[in-house]
Amino acid sequence: MSLVENKSVSAFIDPAIAVLVLSNLGALLAAIHYEWNVFELIFLFWLETAIIGFFSIIKLIHTAKLLALFFAPFFLLHFGGFMYGHLIFVVSFFGGDTFFNPTIPLLINHIELVLYPTLGLFVSHLFSFVHNYLGKREYEKQNFMHYFMYPYPRIIVMHLTIIFGGILIQFLGPIYGLILLTVLKVTADIKTHLLAHQLKESKMSLAIDALSNKLTRQKKSL
């Protein structure tokens, strides 16, 4: 078996991927059982973006040390603005009446509907954090700018999948649409997970590392 094949096999028996798939399947089962509409499933995935940001800033603070005093607040503002803008888009595109009355009680009501699947996704990312970042000591292999930059391409890929999948739901109907949307989203999750934790030689990872190294050198030269 070749080195590439060995990497592929080891990637797909990665327990973090197994937990990721199970957490998403749990969300799909909840969506079917409770007859969610497309907004509720996409809102759940928006909440997962917040979870990704939460673990990203922990990694950033851990690796940046004193520099985190500047970069952590900047990340919160920039990432928070990205999150807010995307929420407005998701609500306006899929929220129906919620768009015309986007009050906090309405959003809280949606959070209550997706609470347990959200906890499942949180556990999935927590497991990946413990298994990969702490267990495999990934923090020794990357500088802090890598963790600052890496969430963005992952989130963009995930949300493009969600947006186009959500459009397909309008044509396929709720059940088949929710299944297709979940399959597309899980596929994107696995791909980006492999890029983050397994395939460091990928073009995406190399580009992010080059940019992060450049920004680090510029910071040191100031």
C-alpha positions in Angstrom: 0.0 0.0 0.0 1.4 3.4 -1.0 2.0 6.3 1.4 -0.9 8.2 -0.1 -3.2 5.2 0.4 -2.0 4.8 4.0 -2.8 8.5 4.7 -6.3 8.1 3.1 -7.1 5.0 5.2 -5.8 6.5 8.4 -7.8 9.6 7.8 -11.1 7.8 7.4 -10.6 5.7 10.5 -9.7 8.9 12.4 -12.1 8.8 15.5 -12.5 12.6 15.2 -14.1 12.1 11.8 -16.3 9.3 13.2 -17.6 11.7 15.9 -18.1 14.4 13.3 -20.2 12.2 11.1 -22.3 10.9 14.0 -23.0 14.4 15.3 -24.2 15.5 11.9 -26.3 12.4 11.5 -27.9 13.1 14.9 -28.7 16.6 13.7 -30.3 15.1 10.5 -32.4 12.7 12.6 -33.6 15.5 14.8 -34.5 17.6 11.7 -36.6 14.8 10.3 -38.2 13.8 13.6 -39.2 17.3 14.6 -40.0 18.3 11.0 -37.6 21.2 10.9 -37.7 23.6 8.0 -34.6 24.5 6.1 -34.0 27.6 8.2 -33.7 25.6 11.4 -31.1 23.3 9.9 -29.1 26.1 8.4 -29.4 28.1 11.7 -27.9 25.0 13.4 -25.0 25.1 11.1 -24.6 28.8 11.7 -24.3 28.0 15.4 -21.6 25.4 14.5 -19.7 28.3 12.9 -19.7 30.0 16.3 -18.4 26.8 17.9 -15.6 26.7 15.3 -14.7 30.3 16.2 -14.7 29.5 19.9 -12.1 26.7 19.6 -10.1 28.8 17.1 -9.7 31.6 19.6 -8.6 29.2 22.3 -5.9 27.9 19.9 -5.0 31.4 19.0 -4.6 32.5 22.6 -2.6 29.4 23.5 -0.1 29.8 20.6 0.1 33.6 20.4 0.8 34.1 24.1 1.4 37.8 24.7 0.5 38.7 21.1 -2.9 37.4 21.8 -3.6 40.7 23.7 -3.9 42.3 20.2 -4.9 39.4 17.9 -7.6 37.9 20.1 -9.7 41.0 20.3 -9.1 41.7 16.6 -10.2 38.1 15.8 -13.3 38.5 17.9 -14.3 41.8 16.1 -13.5 40.5 12.6 -15.0 37.1 13.1 -18.0 38.4 15.0 -18.7 40.9 12.1 -18.5 38.0 9.7 -20.9 36.0 11.8 -23.4 38.8 12.1 -23.4 39.5 8.4 -23.9 35.8 7.6 -26.7 35.6 10.1 -28.5 38.5 8.4 -28.1 36.7 5.0 -29.3 33.4 6.4 -32.3 34.9 8.1 -33.2 37.1 5.1 -32.9 34.2 2.6 -34.4 31.3 4.6 -36.0 32.9 7.7 -39.4 33.8 6.2 -41.4 35.8 8.7 -38.3 36.0 11.0 -36.7 38.4 8.5 -39.5 40.9 9.1 -39.4 40.6 12.8 -35.8 39.5 13.7 -36.2 39.9 17.4 -34.1 38.2 20.1 -37.0 36.1 21.4 -37.5 34.6 18.0 -33.9 33.7 17.7 -33.9 32.2 21.2 -36.9 30.1 20.2 -34.9 28.7 17.3 -32.0 28.1 19.6 -34.2 26.1 21.9 -35.4 23.9 18.9 -31.8 23.1 17.9 -30.2 23.0 21.4 -29.4 19.3 21.7 -28.0 18.9 18.1 -25.9 22.0 18.8 -24.5 20.3 21.9 -23.8 17.3 19.8 -21.8 19.4 17.3 -20.0 21.1 20.2 -19.0 17.7 21.5 -17.7 16.8 18.1 -15.4 19.9 17.9 -14.4 19.4 21.5 -13.3 15.9 20.7 -11.3 17.0 17.7 -9.7 19.7 19.9 -8.6 17.2 22.5 -7.7 14.4 20.1 -5.8 16.5 17.5 -4.8 19.8 19.0 -3.8 18.5 22.4 -3.3 14.8 21.9 -1.3 15.1 18.7 0.3 18.4 20.0 -0.6 20.2 16.8 0.2 23.5 18.6 3.9 22.6 18.3 3.7 22.4 14.5 1.8 25.7 13.6 2.3 29.3 14.5 -0.6 31.4 15.9 -1.4 33.1 12.5 -2.3 29.7 11.1 -5.1 29.4 13.7 -6.1 33.0 13.0 -6.5 32.4 9.3 -7.6 28.8 9.0 -11.3 29.1 10.1 -12.2 31.4 7.2 -11.7 29.0 4.2 -13.3 26.2 6.2 -16.3 28.4 7.0 -16.6 29.7 3.4 -16.6 26.1 2.0 -19.2 25.0 4.6 -21.5 27.9 4.0 -21.3 27.7 0.2 -22.4 24.1 0.6 -25.2 25.2 2.9 -26.4 28.0 0.6 -26.6 25.9 -2.6 -28.0 23.0 -0.7 -30.7 25.2 0.8 -31.6 26.3 -2.7 -31.9 22.7 -3.8 -34.3 22.0 -0.9 -36.8 24.4 -2.6 -37.0 21.9 -5.5 -36.6 18.6 -3.8 -38.9 19.1 -0.8 -38.1 19.2 2.9 -37.1 15.5 3.6 -35.0 14.8 0.6 -33.6 18.3 0.7 -32.6 18.1 4.3 -30.9 14.7 3.6 -29.0 16.1 0.6 -28.0 19.3 2.5 -26.6 17.2 5.4 -24.7 14.9 3.0 -23.2 17.9 1.2 -22.3 19.6 4.5 -20.7 16.4 6.0 -18.7 15.9 2.8 -17.4 19.5 3.1 -16.7 19.0 6.8 -14.6 15.9 6.2 -12.7 17.5 3.3 -11.8 20.6 5.4 -11.1 18.4 8.5 -8.5 16.5 6.4 -7.0 19.7 5.1 -6.7 21.0 8.7 -5.3 17.9 10.4 -4.0 15.4 7.9 -2.9 16.9 4.5 -0.5 19.6 5.4 1.0 19.5 1.9 -2.3 20.6 0.3 -2.4 23.8 -1.7 -4.9 25.3 0.6 -2.9 24.6 3.7 0.4 25.7 2.1 -1.2 29.0 1.0 -2.5 29.8 4.4 0.9 28.9 6.0 2.7 31.2 3.5 0.3 34.0 4.3 0.6 33.5 8.1 4.4 33.3 7.9 4.5 36.6 5.9 2.3 38.4 8.4 4.4 37.1 11.2 7.6 38.4 9.6 6.0 41.8 9.0 4.9 41.9 12.6 8.5 41.2 13.8 9.9 43.9 11.5 7.7 46.6 13.1 
